[in-house]
Amino acid sequence: MSEATTPTGYKIALDCMGGDLGPSEAVAAAAIAVREGIIGPNDTLILVGHEDNLRQLATDNRIIKSKRVAFKHAPGIVQPDDAAMTVLKSKRDSSMLIALEMLKSGEADVVISTGNTKALVAAGTIKVRAMEGAERPALAAIMPRREGHFVMLDVGANPEAKPEHLVHNAVLGSIYAQSALGIQSPRVGLLSVGTEEGKGGARINRTHTLLKAMGDKINYIGPVEGFDVFGDACDVVVTDGFTGNVILKTLEGLVYMVRDMVGKKVKSNPVYLAGGIAMFPLLRDLKGKLKPERYGGAPLLGLAGLVMKAHGSSNKQGIASAIRLGIEALGHDAKKRMQVALAEANTVISSTPVEE
């Protein structure tokens, strides 16, 4: 079976076997990435999975002869309901673990996976290792708002975050927003049930105290409420992985519901149809901005290497988007700044007494 390296450019390992839609969707995404120039002329997209199957799919998608596509054989598959420890112990030949091993060894610069989130987080933490100063990685999603975009984290990696984890999320998310969104001093908000101090419970109150103690090391604006998230209150929304994942999936469901409702109304009435035709440019732009597939990947911030998690149900456009976001994240090269920020945050955490 073939090994894949390239002397220049980025090496992107795509875990093709973990998604709900199977390897055919992953290879179709690879074809989009090649044809649309997401994969540069010096980059190599390494398809990780059962090589014979992937080669046939690459032939079907007419990318088998592309110099930007290579293969890495991995016969095992991580199932959506596999326990993390089961994967680590008994599925070492899986596409997920082999892709992570490639990242660890330098055979890949980034891993893109649609696989089991718990397994990916656990395997990434053990195989790739946490960044110095970090305890738990966090998934950071770029999301649309009224004007522009914002970063929300965590959206699924650590459902039971402690205050120190949330502080880490704040500094990592702030640097990611600087790099990915070009915001010089991102405003960081802590998601709570109210903006008044004392309303969020012990964990939120402790996190709020620690973020205030960070001083000018972070542009913390205080607690924010749910209706602030998609407005212009802040550029980084910090929360635990359970809450963030619920918000992310609720937004996606709402977008699909509104799209379907508008489509049915337009088709049901000639007056609506005429209005819809007149508003088509606006609706097209709005659809493009809110399209969930556009934000198909979230980096696991806090790891020593770059791992991008795409939704398990991602279609080819969503996976291609994750590939694009992964390559963009490589170009930001924010690792050193994140390590400095984590060290500063840990100094504040250790020196700030717990309030009785």
C-alpha positions, 0 to 999 in steps of 0.5 A: 500500500502506498505512503504519501509525502510531498516535499513542499506545501501542506499535507492534509490527512482526510479521514474518509471512513468516519462520517455518516455518509461514508467514504463516497462523500469524503472522496467527492469532497476531495474532488471539490477541493481539488477542482476549486483550488482549495488544495494548492498546487504544492499541497497533498490531500491524503485520503485515509481509509481502505485504499482499494475502495478509495482508489475506485471512488477517486477514479469515479470522481476523476481525481485518481491521476491528480498529483495533489491526491495520495492514499494511506491504507487504513482498513479499520472504521470508528463507528459513531457509537464506539467508546473512546477507550475501545477505539484507542485499545482495539481500533489502531488500524482505523482511519482516525487513529492512523490519520492522527499518527500521521500528524504526530509523526509529521507525515501530515500537517493537519487531520480532517475528520467527520468521525466520532467526536468523543473518540477524536478528542480522546485520541487527539489528546493522547496521540497528538498531546495537549498544547503546553499549559492546556488541559482539555481541547475545545472545538472552536466554530466560526459562526455567522452573526448579524454583521460578519462572523464570531467564534464560539467555543466549546461546541462539543469537545468538553461538555463538563468544563471547569472554570480553568477550562473556560478561561483557557477557551477564552484565551485560545478563542481570542487568538483564533479570532485574531487569526481567522477573522482578522479582529485585532482585539476580539471582545470575549463574552462568557455565555450566561443566563444574565449579564448581572454578576452572580446569576450564572452559578458557581462555575460561571461566577468563578470563571467571570472572576478569573477572566476579570483578573486577566486584566488587559491580557484579554478583552473581556466584556463580561457575561452575555445572554443567549440573544446577544450571541448572534448580534454584535455584543462580542467576537468570541462566545465562551461556553462549555461543550454541551451548551455550545453543541446545543446552540450550534445544532439548534442554529442549523435546524433553524436555518433549514426550517426557515429555508423550507418554510420560505420555499413552500410559501413561495411555491404556494402563492403567485404573489409570494412567487413574484416577491420571491423572484424580486428578492432572489439576489437578497435571498441568495446572499442570505442563504449563502451566509447562513448555509451550515455547510459553509462552516463545516469544520472546527479546530480542536484548539489546545492540541499540539497539532492541528485537528479539524472536526467536521460534523458527522452528517457533513455532505461533500460541501461541508467536508470541503469547507472543513478542508479549506478551514484546515488549510487556512488555520495552518496559515495562521501559525498561532501556536506560539501565541496560544502557548504564551497566552495559556501560560499567562492564564494559568498564572492568573488562575493559580494566583486568584483565590476562590471566593467563599 
